[in-house]
Amino acid sequence: MHKTMGVVAALATLVAGTAAAQDTIKIGVTEPLTGAVAASGTYITNGARIAEEVINRQGGVLGKKIQLVIEDNKSNPKEAVSAAEKLILKDKVPILMGAWSSTFTLAIMPKLIEYQVPMVVETSSSGKITTSGNPWIFRISPTSAMEAKVFAEKVASFKPPIKKVDFLSVNNDFGRGAADEFKKALEAKGVKIGLSETMAPEATDLSAQLTAIKQSAGDTLIFTSGVEQTTLAIKQGTELRLITRLITTGGSFPDQMLTQAGAGGMGSYHILFFNPWFPESVSYPDIAKVFIDEWKKKGWEFAGLTEGFRGYDGISTIVAAIKLAGKAEPEALRQALWNTKLKGVNGDIAFAKDGPAGQESGQSTPNIYVVHLKDGKVMQP
């Protein structure tokens, strides 16, 4: 009798757990929550959590709430692969969002083909992500080539003029790819290319690279890395009296500089994909306001909005695809993403084909902005 009752109880627990799982639609999220670029990954994950709350308050999708299943990729490509496999094989998610760094995303991509699960890429900028022939990839963030094109169109507006540019880039797909694209775009505008330096993703001292760049005597430094190393570059550049413009790519913003002394003699400019200091400049201020208001309620750093929106837009894109597909199954979602169109915090989201015929990836065309940070104040240049 006791054994029978135990079996019945176990079955009841299993059925209850299965029913609970069926009441939600899982969405996998893999971001760097620890390691060298944890600040950015945390911002994006927080934005995704806000989207989860807002969407569920509005009734969810297909009559069910969404449930984020979040895995830390630990700022490491091998860990990113392990995280993706866990989400797909153990958690049975039908779709992923990730993975911040281009290196992490590129590492995951073969697994998406192997398991036939789509992923919305919210940050990674390497051109290889959408040109390598992976039909399970849909990117809402701009490529480095898109960033470089927009910036090159603004070069003539800088005073004093940009004549010679040096580069300092994180030594991975993100950094090297950005440097290559900006060099091509600026050379086409007649700008001289100076010294190119790199640093390891985990580097905590950039003084040697910055000293070499100071000796190059360029008038502008283009810097590519996460928010941690961006903040470090501004601080150490000021200490070394590197009197030049510093321009960062990739959409990260050095939030600590808003509460500290700032860049001193260095003028710091930042290429962003959402400009929360001037919300009237975005395509859909009402949508941006919902996100900003929810972020403020949490008491999170205001500057984190510049990356947090990626998580919000990424989850919103996935939910729009689920609604369009009418079910949360990988192939149905992949097909639905091609027809998904929505208004996001960063403007219109829709996917054009990029890559070899028959194996195209999806690429959206986001808005791109430039802001000027000087002595703790953010301005539009």
WOWOGI-V759497 format. One record per backbone hydrogen bond with DSSP energy under -0.5 kcal/mol. CO is the residue of the C=O (numbers start at 0). NH is the residue of the N-H. If there is no record, write none. Layout:
BEGIN
co=CO nh=NH
co=CO nh=NH
END
This chain:
BEGIN
co=0 nh=4
co=1 nh=5
co=2 nh=6
co=3 nh=7
co=4 nh=8
co=5 nh=9
co=6 nh=10
co=7 nh=11
co=8 nh=12
co=9 nh=13
co=10 nh=14
co=11 nh=15
co=12 nh=16
co=13 nh=17
co=14 nh=18
co=15 nh=19
co=16 nh=20
co=17 nh=21
co=18 nh=22
co=19 nh=22
co=20 nh=23
co=22 nh=64
co=23 nh=25
co=24 nh=66
co=25 nh=93
co=26 nh=68
co=27 nh=96
co=28 nh=70
co=29 nh=98
co=30 nh=32
co=30 nh=72
co=34 nh=37
co=36 nh=40
co=37 nh=41
co=38 nh=42
co=39 nh=43
co=40 nh=44
co=41 nh=45
co=42 nh=46
co=43 nh=47
co=44 nh=48
co=45 nh=49
co=46 nh=50
co=47 nh=51
co=48 nh=52
co=49 nh=53
co=50 nh=54
co=51 nh=55
co=52 nh=56
co=53 nh=57
co=54 nh=59
co=55 nh=58
co=60 nh=63
co=63 nh=60
co=64 nh=24
co=66 nh=26
co=67 nh=69
co=68 nh=28
co=70 nh=30
co=72 nh=75
co=75 nh=79
co=76 nh=80
co=77 nh=81
co=78 nh=82
co=79 nh=83
co=80 nh=84
co=81 nh=85
co=82 nh=86
co=83 nh=87
co=84 nh=88
co=84 nh=89
co=85 nh=89
co=85 nh=90
co=86 nh=92
co=93 nh=117
co=94 nh=27
co=95 nh=119
co=96 nh=29
co=97 nh=121
co=98 nh=100
co=100 nh=104
co=101 nh=105
co=102 nh=106
co=103 nh=107
co=104 nh=108
co=105 nh=109
co=107 nh=110
co=107 nh=111
co=108 nh=112
co=109 nh=113
co=110 nh=114
co=111 nh=115
co=111 nh=116
co=117 nh=95
co=118 nh=120
co=118 nh=137
co=119 nh=97
co=119 nh=121
co=120 nh=139
co=120 nh=140
co=124 nh=143
co=125 nh=128
co=126 nh=129
co=126 nh=130
co=127 nh=131
co=129 nh=360
co=132 nh=134
co=133 nh=136
co=135 nh=118
co=136 nh=361
co=137 nh=120
co=138 nh=363
co=142 nh=146
co=143 nh=147
co=144 nh=148
co=145 nh=149
co=146 nh=150
co=147 nh=151
co=148 nh=152
co=149 nh=153
co=150 nh=153
co=150 nh=154
co=151 nh=154
co=153 nh=156
co=154 nh=157
co=160 nh=162
co=162 nh=191
co=163 nh=218
co=163 nh=219
co=164 nh=193
co=165 nh=221
co=166 nh=196
co=167 nh=223
co=168 nh=198
co=169 nh=171
co=171 nh=175
co=172 nh=176
co=173 nh=177
co=174 nh=178
co=175 nh=179
co=176 nh=180
co=177 nh=181
co=178 nh=182
co=179 nh=183
co=180 nh=184
co=181 nh=185
co=182 nh=186
co=183 nh=187
co=185 nh=188
co=185 nh=190
co=186 nh=189
co=191 nh=164
co=191 nh=193
co=194 nh=166
co=196 nh=168
co=198 nh=170
co=199 nh=202
co=205 nh=209
co=206 nh=210
co=207 nh=211
co=208 nh=212
co=209 nh=213
co=210 nh=214
co=211 nh=215
co=212 nh=216
co=212 nh=217
co=213 nh=216
co=218 nh=244
co=219 nh=165
co=220 nh=222
co=220 nh=246
co=221 nh=167
co=222 nh=248
co=223 nh=169
co=225 nh=229
co=226 nh=230
co=227 nh=231
co=228 nh=232
co=229 nh=233
co=230 nh=234
co=231 nh=235
co=232 nh=236
co=233 nh=237
co=234 nh=238
co=235 nh=239
co=236 nh=241
co=237 nh=240
co=240 nh=242
co=241 nh=243
co=243 nh=266
co=244 nh=220
co=244 nh=246
co=245 nh=268
co=246 nh=222
co=247 nh=270
co=248 nh=224
co=248 nh=251
co=252 nh=254
co=253 nh=256
co=254 nh=257
co=255 nh=258
co=255 nh=259
co=262 nh=265
co=265 nh=267
co=266 nh=245
co=266 nh=268
co=267 nh=372
co=268 nh=247
co=269 nh=271
co=269 nh=370
co=270 nh=250
co=271 nh=368
co=273 nh=275
co=274 nh=277
co=275 nh=278
co=277 nh=280
co=278 nh=281
co=283 nh=286
co=283 nh=287
co=284 nh=288
co=285 nh=289
co=286 nh=290
co=287 nh=291
co=288 nh=292
co=289 nh=293
co=290 nh=294
co=291 nh=295
co=292 nh=296
co=293 nh=297
co=294 nh=297
co=294 nh=298
co=294 nh=299
co=295 nh=298
co=300 nh=303
co=301 nh=304
co=302 nh=305
co=303 nh=306
co=303 nh=307
co=304 nh=308
co=306 nh=309
co=306 nh=310
co=307 nh=310
co=307 nh=311
co=308 nh=312
co=309 nh=313
co=310 nh=314
co=311 nh=315
co=312 nh=316
co=313 nh=317
co=314 nh=318
co=315 nh=319
co=316 nh=320
co=317 nh=321
co=318 nh=322
co=319 nh=323
co=320 nh=324
co=321 nh=325
co=321 nh=326
co=326 nh=328
co=328 nh=332
co=329 nh=333
co=330 nh=334
co=331 nh=335
co=332 nh=336
co=333 nh=337
co=334 nh=337
co=334 nh=338
co=335 nh=338
co=335 nh=339
co=336 nh=339
co=341 nh=343
co=341 nh=348
co=343 nh=346
co=345 nh=366
co=346 nh=343
co=347 nh=349
co=348 nh=341
co=351 nh=362
co=353 nh=360
co=355 nh=358
co=360 nh=353
co=361 nh=138
co=362 nh=351
co=363 nh=365
co=368 nh=271
co=369 nh=380
co=370 nh=269
co=371 nh=373
co=371 nh=378
co=372 nh=267
co=373 nh=376
co=376 nh=373
co=378 nh=371
co=378 nh=380
END
